[in-house]
Amino acid sequence: MAANALFSQLPSIESTRDPSSLSSASSFYPSGQSLQLTGVSPVSFPSIRQRVFCQANFSAISSPSSSVNGKANSGLKDFLHINDFEKATILNILERAKEIKALIKSGERTYLPFKGKTMAMIFAKPSMRTRVSFETGFNLLGGHAVYLGPDDIQMGKREETRDVARVLSGYNDVIMARVFAHQDILDLAKYATVPVINGLTDYNHPCQIMADALTIIEHIGQLEGTKVVYVGDGNNIVHSWLLLASIVPFHFVCACPKGFEPDQETVKKAQQTGVSKIEIIHDPKEAVIGADVVYSDVWASMGQKEEAAYRHQVFQGFQVDEELMKVAGPKAYFMHCLPAERGVEVTDGVIEAPNSIVFPQAENRMHAQNAIMLHVLGV
């Protein structure tokens, strides 16, 4: 598909798809070589023209049925779980994210692949980062995003999800949704005739982990072979790390209190792939030894606030503080998907330390998502 006329001095961007795709998403959702990418290189506009090999599988049980919406035949794709794609596709998306980031940072504003396109953004759960990163990113590349807040649709209450999907497909080129129940994103994708991007569900958060992977590559030089230690609740962030570890090899450790482990089936399936070393343990000090990255998240996510007081008691000893970072070692980076409750799951000193990469990580949401949107739209 040709780029915008304002960028017509460059050859057109091409998207080449390999019809033979692999997917393991159906085995992960519970009711369901080498990565040598380096930091951002000096901007080179011609690099944007590289071919991207897209390999998604829409026949998996946890992925929508292509017979309903015909997306498989049109070449359009959804982005619901990281392991819906092969390793090569994920790495290509990350590589493209680096290129788009360099382009935007250079001040270049004539590359407008989304010109004339609109995106519907469904927010059952409000979020600053998700809204601003998607809306700003889509706008910078020429598109227009429409925000639909919790009271605008009341999906599943005022109107059935399958109806919302088809109505919004008639108005927009892509749908992004941040919802509670994972089944909602699956239903949206099943009935929408345009690509659907998972902006977060209670089960997983693929866009966040793509931004995290991009950040690790920028600061460490690669993801493969690194040790990533998550300290806290075995939540949707952990599930997404596990899905990534099922296709890209690295060492992932989740240190959590007993009773707050990630979904057992997701852990089992990720371990059975044999791609990465995966551990679920209950001692954070043991877990962080030799870590390249120590990662944290809130102890009580949205929808769990009534459990906050109880969780604060159970999670004592799982705060990422200066002492824990010393155990990890001087080369360990700290990451957090935000928002953070400073003084609860992480100290103020750790967030503000020189080895904290929390804010570059937050910025990379936009760049990773831009690459994801280019991928699903085939531009």
C-alpha positions as CSV (number, residue, x, y, z in Angstrom):
1,M,0.0,0.0,0.0
2,A,1.5,3.4,-1.0
3,A,2.4,5.8,1.8
4,N,0.8,9.2,2.0
5,A,1.4,11.5,-0.9
6,L,3.4,13.9,1.3
7,F,5.9,11.1,1.8
8,S,5.8,10.1,-1.9
9,Q,9.4,10.7,-2.4
10,L,10.0,7.3,-0.7
11,P,9.1,4.0,-2.4
12,S,5.9,2.5,-1.1
13,I,5.7,0.5,2.0
14,E,5.0,-3.2,1.5
15,S,3.6,-5.8,3.7
16,T,4.2,-9.4,2.8
17,R,2.3,-12.1,4.5
18,D,3.2,-15.7,5.0
19,P,0.0,-17.8,4.9
20,S,1.6,-20.5,7.0
21,S,1.2,-19.3,10.5
22,L,1.6,-20.8,13.9
23,S,-0.6,-20.1,17.0
24,S,-0.6,-21.4,20.4
25,A,-3.1,-19.0,21.9
26,S,-5.8,-21.6,22.2
27,S,-3.7,-23.6,24.5
28,F,-2.9,-20.7,26.8
29,Y,-6.1,-18.9,27.3
30,P,-7.4,-20.6,30.5
31,S,-11.1,-20.8,29.8
32,G,-8.0,-20.5,27.3
33,Q,18.1,-17.7,16.6
34,S,18.4,-15.0,18.5
35,L,16.9,-11.7,19.3
36,Q,19.7,-9.2,18.5
37,L,17.8,-6.0,18.2
38,T,19.7,-3.1,19.6
39,G,18.7,0.4,20.8
40,V,17.3,3.0,18.5
41,S,19.7,3.7,15.7
42,P,20.0,7.0,13.8
43,V,16.9,7.6,11.8
44,S,17.0,6.3,8.3
45,F,13.8,6.9,6.4
46,P,14.4,4.2,3.8
47,S,14.5,1.6,6.6
48,I,10.8,2.1,7.0
49,R,10.4,0.4,3.6
50,Q,11.5,-3.0,4.8
51,R,9.2,-5.9,4.3
52,V,7.3,-7.2,7.3
53,F,6.3,-10.8,7.4
54,C,3.0,-11.2,9.2
55,Q,2.0,-14.6,10.5
56,A,-1.2,-14.8,12.5
57,N,-3.6,-17.7,12.9
58,F,-7.3,-17.1,13.3
59,S,-8.3,-20.7,13.6
60,A,-7.3,-21.1,17.2
61,I,-10.1,-21.7,19.7
62,S,-9.3,-18.6,21.7
63,S,-9.0,-16.5,18.6
64,P,-12.1,-15.4,16.7
65,S,-13.7,-17.5,14.1
66,S,-12.7,-16.2,10.6
67,S,-15.9,-17.6,9.2
68,V,-18.0,-15.0,11.0
69,N,-16.2,-11.8,9.9
70,G,-14.1,-12.8,6.9
71,K,-11.0,-11.0,8.1
72,A,-8.8,-14.0,7.4
73,N,-9.7,-13.8,3.7
74,S,-9.1,-10.1,3.5
75,G,-5.6,-10.3,5.1
76,L,-6.6,-8.1,8.1
77,K,-5.5,-9.3,11.6
78,D,-6.3,-8.9,15.2
79,F,-3.8,-8.4,18.0
80,L,-5.2,-10.3,21.0
81,H,-2.4,-12.5,22.4
82,I,1.4,-12.3,21.7
83,N,1.6,-16.0,21.1
84,D,-1.0,-15.8,18.3
85,F,2.1,-14.9,16.2
86,E,5.5,-16.5,15.4
87,K,8.7,-15.3,16.9
88,A,9.7,-13.7,13.6
89,T,6.6,-11.7,13.4
90,I,6.9,-10.3,16.9
91,L,10.5,-9.4,16.3
92,N,9.6,-7.7,13.1
93,I,6.9,-5.6,14.9
94,L,9.5,-4.6,17.5
95,E,12.0,-3.7,14.8
96,R,9.4,-1.6,13.1
97,A,8.6,0.1,16.4
98,K,12.2,1.2,16.7
99,E,12.1,2.7,13.2
100,I,8.8,4.5,13.7
101,K,10.1,5.8,17.1
102,A,13.3,7.2,15.4
103,L,11.2,8.8,12.7
104,I,8.9,10.5,15.2
105,K,11.9,11.6,17.3
106,S,13.5,13.1,14.2
107,G,10.6,15.5,13.8
108,E,9.5,14.0,10.5
109,R,5.8,14.6,10.1
110,T,5.2,13.6,6.5
111,Y,4.9,9.9,7.0
112,L,1.1,9.5,7.4
113,P,0.2,5.8,6.8
114,F,-3.1,6.3,8.7
115,K,-4.3,9.3,6.8
116,G,-8.0,9.0,6.2
117,K,-8.4,6.1,8.8
118,T,-10.3,6.2,12.0
119,M,-9.9,4.1,15.2
120,A,-12.6,3.4,17.8
121,M,-11.2,3.2,21.3
122,I,-13.4,1.3,23.8
123,F,-12.6,1.9,27.4
124,A,-14.6,-0.2,29.9
125,K,-11.5,0.5,32.1
126,P,-10.2,4.1,32.1
127,S,-6.5,4.6,31.6
128,M,-4.2,7.6,31.0
129,R,-1.4,5.7,29.3
130,T,-3.5,3.6,27.0
131,R,-5.7,6.4,25.8
132,V,-3.0,9.0,25.3
133,S,-0.5,6.6,23.7
134,F,-3.0,5.1,21.2
135,E,-4.7,8.5,20.4
136,T,-1.4,10.4,20.1
137,G,0.3,7.7,18.1
138,F,-2.5,7.2,15.7
139,N,-2.8,11.0,15.2
140,L,1.0,11.5,14.6
141,L,0.7,9.0,11.8
142,G,-2.2,10.7,10.2
143,G,-5.3,9.0,11.7
144,H,-8.2,10.1,13.9
145,A,-9.1,8.2,17.1
146,V,-12.6,8.3,18.7
147,Y,-12.7,7.8,22.5
148,L,-15.6,5.8,23.9
149,G,-15.7,5.8,27.7
150,P,-17.3,3.5,30.2
151,D,-20.7,5.3,29.9
152,D,-20.7,5.8,26.2
153,I,-21.4,2.2,25.2
154,Q,-21.9,0.0,28.3
155,M,-20.9,-2.9,26.2
156,G,-22.8,-6.1,27.2
157,K,-25.3,-4.2,29.2
158,R,-26.9,-1.5,27.0
159,E,-25.9,-3.2,23.8
160,E,-24.6,-6.7,23.0
161,T,-20.9,-7.0,22.2
162,R,-21.5,-8.6,18.8
163,D,-23.7,-5.6,17.8
164,V,-21.2,-3.1,19.0
165,A,-18.5,-4.9,17.0
166,R,-20.4,-4.7,13.8
167,V,-21.6,-1.2,14.2
168,L,-18.2,0.2,15.0
169,S,-16.7,-1.8,12.0
170,G,-19.0,0.2,9.7
171,Y,-17.5,3.5,10.9
172,N,-13.9,2.7,11.6
173,D,-10.8,1.0,10.2
174,V,-9.6,-0.5,13.5
175,I,-11.0,-1.1,17.0
176,M,-8.9,-1.0,20.3
177,A,-10.6,-2.1,23.5
178,R,-9.6,-2.0,27.1
179,V,-12.1,-4.2,29.0
180,F,-12.5,-6.4,32.0
181,A,-13.6,-9.9,30.8
182,H,-11.3,-11.5,28.3
183,Q,-14.3,-13.0,26.5
184,D,-15.4,-9.4,25.6
185,I,-12.2,-8.9,23.5
186,L,-12.7,-12.4,21.9
187,D,-16.3,-11.6,21.0
188,L,-15.3,-8.2,19.6
189,A,-12.8,-9.8,17.4
190,K,-15.1,-12.6,16.4
191,Y,-17.8,-10.2,15.0
192,A,-15.8,-7.2,14.0
193,T,-14.9,-6.9,10.3
194,V,-12.0,-4.7,11.0
195,P,-8.9,-5.5,13.1
196,V,-9.3,-5.6,16.9
197,I,-6.4,-4.7,19.3
198,N,-6.4,-5.9,22.9
199,G,-5.7,-2.8,25.0
200,L,-6.0,-4.9,28.2
201,T,-8.2,-7.5,29.7
202,D,-8.2,-9.2,33.1
203,Y,-6.3,-12.1,31.4
204,N,-3.6,-10.4,29.5
205,H,-2.0,-7.1,28.4
206,P,-0.1,-7.7,25.1
207,C,0.5,-4.1,24.1
208,Q,2.2,-3.4,27.5
209,I,4.6,-6.4,27.1
210,M,5.5,-5.4,23.6
211,A,6.5,-1.9,25.0
212,D,8.4,-3.7,27.7
213,A,10.3,-5.8,25.3
214,L,11.2,-2.8,23.2
215,T,12.5,-1.0,26.3
216,I,14.6,-4.0,27.3
217,I,16.1,-4.2,23.8
218,E,17.0,-0.5,23.9
219,H,18.7,-0.6,27.3
220,I,20.3,-4.1,27.3
221,G,20.7,-4.8,23.6
222,Q,18.5,-7.9,23.4
223,L,15.8,-9.8,25.2
224,E,17.0,-13.3,24.5
225,G,19.2,-14.6,27.4
226,T,18.1,-11.9,29.8
227,K,16.6,-12.7,33.2
228,V,13.3,-10.8,33.9
229,V,12.0,-11.1,37.4
230,Y,8.4,-10.0,38.2
231,V,7.7,-9.3,41.9
232,G,4.0,-9.2,43.0
233,D,0.6,-10.5,42.0
234,G,0.4,-13.2,39.3
235,N,-1.9,-11.0,37.1
236,N,-2.5,-10.2,33.5
237,I,1.0,-8.7,33.1
238,V,2.5,-12.0,34.2
239,H,0.3,-13.9,31.8
240,S,1.5,-11.7,28.9
241,W,5.2,-12.3,30.0
242,L,4.5,-16.0,30.0
243,L,3.0,-15.9,26.5
244,L,6.0,-14.0,25.2
245,A,8.3,-16.5,26.9
246,S,6.6,-19.2,24.9
247,I,7.9,-17.9,21.6
248,V,11.0,-15.8,22.5
249,P,13.7,-17.5,24.7
250,F,14.6,-15.7,28.0
251,H,14.5,-16.5,31.7
252,F,11.3,-15.4,33.4
253,V,10.7,-15.6,37.1
254,C,7.5,-14.6,38.9
255,A,7.9,-14.1,42.7
256,C,4.5,-13.9,44.4
257,P,2.8,-14.8,47.7
258,K,1.3,-18.3,47.9
259,G,-2.2,-18.2,46.6
260,F,-1.5,-15.4,44.1
261,E,0.2,-17.4,41.4
262,P,-0.6,-16.8,37.7
263,D,-3.0,-19.1,36.0
264,Q,-1.7,-22.6,36.3
265,E,-2.7,-23.7,32.8
266,T,-0.9,-20.7,31.2
267,V,2.2,-21.5,33.3
268,K,2.1,-25.1,32.3
269,K,1.7,-24.5,28.6
270,A,4.4,-21.9,28.5
271,Q,6.8,-24.3,30.3
272,Q,5.9,-27.1,28.0
273,T,7.0,-25.2,24.9
274,G,10.5,-25.5,26.2
275,V,11.4,-22.1,24.7
276,S,12.3,-20.3,27.9
277,K,13.2,-21.0,31.5
278,I,10.1,-20.2,33.6
279,E,9.9,-20.2,37.4
280,I,7.2,-19.4,39.8
281,I,8.6,-19.0,43.3
282,H,7.6,-17.3,46.6
283,D,10.9,-15.7,47.8
284,P,11.6,-12.4,46.1
285,K,15.2,-12.2,47.4
286,E,16.0,-15.5,45.9
287,A,14.2,-14.6,42.7
288,V,16.0,-11.4,41.9
289,I,19.6,-12.8,42.2
290,G,21.3,-12.1,38.9
291,A,18.2,-10.3,37.4
292,D,18.7,-8.0,34.4
293,V,15.2,-6.5,35.1
294,V,13.1,-6.4,38.2
295,Y,9.5,-5.6,37.4
296,S,6.6,-4.7,39.6
297,D,2.9,-3.8,39.4
298,V,0.2,-2.7,41.8
299,W,-0.9,-5.3,44.3
300,A,-4.6,-4.6,43.8
301,S,-5.6,-3.9,40.2
302,M,-8.7,-2.1,39.0
303,G,-11.7,-4.1,40.2
304,Q,-9.8,-5.5,43.2
305,K,-9.7,-2.4,45.3
306,E,-12.0,-3.9,47.9
307,E,-9.2,-6.4,48.5
308,A,-6.5,-3.8,48.9
309,A,-6.2,-3.9,52.7
310,Y,-6.1,-7.7,52.7
311,R,-3.6,-7.7,49.8
312,H,-1.3,-5.2,51.6
313,Q,-1.0,-7.7,54.5
314,V,-0.4,-10.7,52.3
315,F,2.1,-9.0,50.1
316,Q,4.4,-7.8,52.9
317,G,7.9,-8.7,52.0
318,F,7.2,-8.3,48.2
319,Q,7.9,-4.6,48.0
320,V,10.6,-3.7,45.6
321,D,12.9,-1.5,47.7
322,E,16.5,-0.4,47.7
323,E,17.5,-3.5,49.6
324,L,15.9,-5.8,47.1
325,M,17.5,-4.0,44.2
326,K,20.9,-4.4,45.9
327,V,20.4,-8.1,46.0
328,A,19.6,-8.0,42.2
329,G,22.9,-6.3,41.6
330,P,24.1,-3.0,40.2
331,K,23.3,-3.8,36.6
332,A,19.6,-4.6,37.2
333,Y,17.0,-2.2,35.8
334,F,13.7,-1.5,37.4
335,M,10.5,-1.5,35.4
336,H,6.8,-0.9,36.3
337,C,3.8,-0.7,34.0
338,L,2.3,2.2,35.9
339,P,0.3,3.6,37.6
340,A,2.5,2.9,40.7
341,E,1.5,3.2,44.3
342,R,4.7,4.6,45.6
343,G,5.5,3.3,49.1
344,V,3.4,0.2,48.6
345,E,4.7,-2.2,45.9
346,V,7.8,0.0,45.2
347,T,9.6,2.7,47.1
348,D,10.0,6.2,45.8
349,G,13.7,5.8,45.8
350,V,13.6,2.8,43.4
351,I,11.4,4.6,40.9
352,E,13.6,7.7,40.9
353,A,16.9,5.8,40.9
354,P,19.2,6.0,37.8
355,N,18.6,2.4,36.9
356,S,14.8,2.9,36.8
357,I,13.6,2.9,33.2
358,V,9.9,3.3,34.1
359,F,9.3,6.4,32.0
360,P,11.1,5.3,28.8
361,Q,9.0,2.2,29.2
362,A,5.8,4.3,29.4
363,E,6.8,6.3,26.3
364,N,7.4,3.1,24.4
365,R,3.7,2.2,24.7
366,M,3.1,4.6,21.9
367,H,5.9,3.4,19.6
368,A,5.1,-0.3,20.1
369,Q,1.4,0.3,19.5
370,N,2.1,2.3,16.4
371,A,4.0,-0.7,15.0
372,I,1.1,-3.1,16.1
373,M,-1.4,-0.9,14.3
374,L,0.7,-0.8,11.1
375,H,0.9,-4.6,11.3
376,V,-2.8,-5.3,11.7
377,L,-3.8,-2.8,9.1
378,G,-1.2,-4.2,6.6
379,V,0.6,-0.9,5.9
